[in-house]
Amino acid sequence: IFGESAGGMSVLAHVASNNNLIQGAIVQSGYPIAFSWDQAIDVTRQYSDKVGCKTEDIRSCLRTVSVRGLLRANSLKPTKWVQQQN
């Protein structure tokens, strides 16, 4: 079986089910771990708190945060390009 993007996640789920029906799998751009809705909300709130968005309108607040601020909250080092843009 083959899956790309969300389909790749589905392929991984089928492979992980280990039902011996899958002889081969190709996954393109799928990620093996997906969050439940509650987990996604929790991660979003934790991340938004890190960048100072402690409001109910998280989406609008996150749009005001600089790229550098978003990367710092994600523990990523800004690239040279990002440093030049800010």
Backbone as CSV, one residue per row, in Angstrom:
resi,resn,N_x,N_y,N_z,CA_x,CA_y,CA_z,C_x,C_y,C_z
1,ILE,0.845,-1.174,0.000,0.000,0.000,0.000,0.885,1.231,0.000
2,PHE,0.315,2.342,-0.420,1.030,3.606,-0.525,0.152,4.708,0.037
3,GLY,0.776,5.656,0.715,0.042,6.822,1.181,0.949,8.030,1.257
4,GLU,0.392,9.183,0.933,1.139,10.429,0.964,0.429,11.397,1.910
5,SER,1.195,12.085,2.736,0.693,13.047,3.707,-0.234,12.354,4.711
6,ALA,-1.483,12.766,4.793,-2.411,12.114,5.727,-2.591,10.645,5.365
7,GLY,-2.517,10.339,4.082,-2.587,8.940,3.648,-1.405,8.140,4.158
8,GLY,-0.239,8.807,4.277,0.937,8.151,4.844,0.724,7.793,6.303
9,MET,0.026,8.668,7.022,-0.297,8.367,8.414,-1.229,7.162,8.482
10,SER,-2.141,7.070,7.542,-3.054,5.933,7.496,-2.293,4.645,7.208
11,VAL,-1.344,4.717,6.276,-0.526,3.543,5.972,0.218,3.083,7.221
12,LEU,0.792,4.026,7.959,1.510,3.671,9.182,0.578,3.028,10.205
13,ALA,-0.644,3.504,10.277,-1.609,2.907,11.202,-1.918,1.470,10.797
14,HIS,-2.057,1.224,9.491,-2.311,-0.140,9.017,-1.127,-1.057,9.316
15,VAL,0.078,-0.549,9.081,1.265,-1.355,9.346,1.376,-1.651,10.844
16,ALA,1.089,-0.651,11.676,1.188,-0.829,13.123,0.128,-1.785,13.662
17,SER,-0.969,-1.955,12.929,-2.025,-2.859,13.408,-1.564,-4.310,13.383
18,ASN,-0.505,-4.592,12.613,0.114,-5.916,12.586,-0.899,-7.045,12.368
19,ASN,-1.749,-6.868,11.367,-2.757,-7.898,11.087,-2.331,-8.855,9.982
20,ASN,-1.075,-8.800,9.579,-0.486,-9.690,8.563,-1.149,-9.595,7.193
21,LEU,-1.897,-8.539,6.941,-2.494,-8.353,5.623,-1.620,-7.485,4.718
22,ILE,-0.700,-6.751,5.295,0.149,-5.833,4.544,1.482,-6.514,4.231
23,GLN,1.785,-6.629,2.934,3.058,-7.230,2.526,4.135,-6.180,2.306
24,GLY,3.723,-4.964,2.013,4.684,-3.891,1.800,3.993,-2.552,1.933
25,ALA,4.748,-1.538,2.307,4.171,-0.211,2.494,5.163,0.856,2.071
26,ILE,4.640,1.916,1.452,5.424,3.088,1.106,4.721,4.281,1.728
27,VAL,5.476,5.024,2.520,4.924,6.198,3.190,5.678,7.420,2.700
28,GLN,4.932,8.409,2.227,5.554,9.646,1.768,4.998,10.801,2.594
29,SER,5.851,11.411,3.388,5.508,12.586,4.190,4.487,12.321,5.286
30,GLY,4.364,11.120,5.725,3.484,10.842,6.855,4.273,10.853,8.141
31,TYR,3.639,11.170,9.219,4.297,11.198,10.521,3.659,10.130,11.393
32,PRO,4.457,9.291,12.050,3.902,8.135,12.749,3.146,8.443,14.030
33,ILE,3.227,9.670,14.512,2.535,9.997,15.755,1.550,11.126,15.488
34,ALA,0.307,10.895,15.776,-0.709,11.923,15.620,-1.293,12.240,16.992
35,PHE,-1.642,13.485,17.188,-2.244,13.901,18.438,-3.745,13.695,18.407
36,SER,-4.296,13.366,19.558,-5.751,13.411,19.686,-6.134,14.886,19.751
37,TRP,-7.408,15.188,19.635,-7.865,16.575,19.687,-7.453,17.218,21.010
38,ASP,-7.655,16.500,22.122,-7.303,17.037,23.437,-5.801,17.274,23.569
39,GLN,-4.989,16.354,23.036,-3.541,16.527,23.082,-3.117,17.728,22.238
40,ALA,-3.717,17.885,21.072,-3.379,19.005,20.193,-3.703,20.337,20.865
41,ILE,-4.841,20.415,21.538,-5.204,21.644,22.241,-4.225,21.911,23.374
42,ASP,-3.853,20.874,24.109,-2.919,21.027,25.216,-1.554,21.514,24.723
43,VAL,-1.039,20.919,23.648,0.256,21.323,23.092,0.178,22.757,22.582
44,THR,-0.916,23.116,21.938,-1.093,24.480,21.432,-1.094,25.478,22.575
45,ARG,-1.777,25.166,23.654,-1.816,26.082,24.813,-0.442,26.207,25.464
46,GLN,0.281,25.092,25.578,1.619,25.149,26.159,2.543,26.027,25.317
47,TYR,2.480,25.838,24.003,3.323,26.605,23.086,2.933,28.084,23.112
48,SER,1.641,28.367,23.086,1.206,29.756,23.082,1.579,30.449,24.395
49,ASP,1.542,29.720,25.500,1.989,30.292,26.775,3.463,30.664,26.711
50,LYS,4.269,29.826,26.051,5.714,30.091,25.939,6.003,31.377,25.179
51,VAL,5.156,31.725,24.220,5.390,32.942,23.435,4.618,34.130,23.989
52,GLY,3.929,33.919,25.117,3.236,35.027,25.764,1.798,35.225,25.318
53,CYS,1.225,34.271,24.652,-0.169,34.361,24.207,-1.059,33.622,25.202
54,LYS,-1.390,34.304,26.277,-2.198,33.682,27.327,-3.629,34.208,27.271
55,THR,-4.116,34.405,26.066,-5.453,34.936,25.843,-6.350,33.846,25.271
56,GLU,-7.626,34.086,25.238,-8.550,33.119,24.644,-8.411,33.083,23.125
57,ASP,-8.020,34.215,22.527,-7.873,34.276,21.072,-6.422,33.982,20.697
58,ILE,-6.036,32.723,20.880,-4.655,32.298,20.652,-4.225,32.550,19.213
59,ARG,-5.100,32.243,18.259,-4.722,32.374,16.844,-4.322,33.811,16.513
60,SER,-5.116,34.780,16.927,-4.784,36.182,16.635,-3.494,36.593,17.318
61,CYS,-3.303,36.138,18.539,-2.081,36.477,19.265,-0.854,35.872,18.597
62,LEU,-0.929,34.592,18.210,0.219,33.939,17.567,0.608,34.637,16.273
63,ARG,-0.361,35.212,15.592,-0.067,35.928,14.344,0.754,37.188,14.578
64,THR,0.777,37.678,15.803,1.545,38.890,16.103,2.966,38.584,16.555
65,VAL,3.280,37.330,16.812,4.598,36.941,17.307,5.568,36.852,16.129
66,SER,6.772,37.367,16.329,7.778,37.323,15.261,8.222,35.887,15.000
67,VAL,8.801,35.678,13.848,9.348,34.361,13.512,10.397,33.965,14.543
68,ARG,11.236,34.900,14.905,12.276,34.628,15.899,11.639,34.177,17.216
69,GLY,10.582,34.845,17.645,9.899,34.472,18.873,9.309,33.076,18.802
70,LEU,8.724,32.731,17.665,8.155,31.394,17.484,9.245,30.331,17.527
71,LEU,10.367,30.607,16.878,11.467,29.646,16.866,12.077,29.483,18.251
72,ARG,12.217,30.571,18.968,12.775,30.486,20.326,11.872,29.644,21.224
73,ALA,10.578,29.829,21.098,9.634,29.059,21.914,9.684,27.589,21.566
74,ASN,10.084,27.297,20.344,10.166,25.920,19.889,11.563,25.347,20.095
75,SER,12.409,26.088,20.771,13.786,25.673,21.059,14.609,25.447,19.797
76,LEU,14.253,26.139,18.726,15.033,26.065,17.497,15.889,27.316,17.388
77,LYS,17.081,27.153,16.854,17.939,28.306,16.652,17.547,28.968,15.332
78,PRO,17.346,30.276,15.355,17.003,30.957,14.107,18.108,30.794,13.066
79,THR,17.715,30.617,11.846,18.693,30.512,10.765,19.190,31.907,10.407
80,LYS,20.218,31.955,9.604,20.755,33.240,9.165,19.675,34.052,8.458
81,TRP,18.852,33.402,7.654,17.794,34.107,6.930,16.828,34.762,7.902
82,VAL,16.414,34.032,8.931,15.466,34.586,9.906,16.089,35.775,10.629
83,GLN,17.366,35.677,10.986,18.035,36.776,11.673,18.076,38.020,10.795
84,GLN,18.261,37.857,9.492,18.320,38.979,8.589,16.949,39.625,8.397
85,GLN,15.884,38.863,8.511,14.546,39.391,8.279,14.002,40.185,9.457
86,ASN,14.506,39.929,10.665,13.982,40.609,11.858,14.806,41.798,12.254
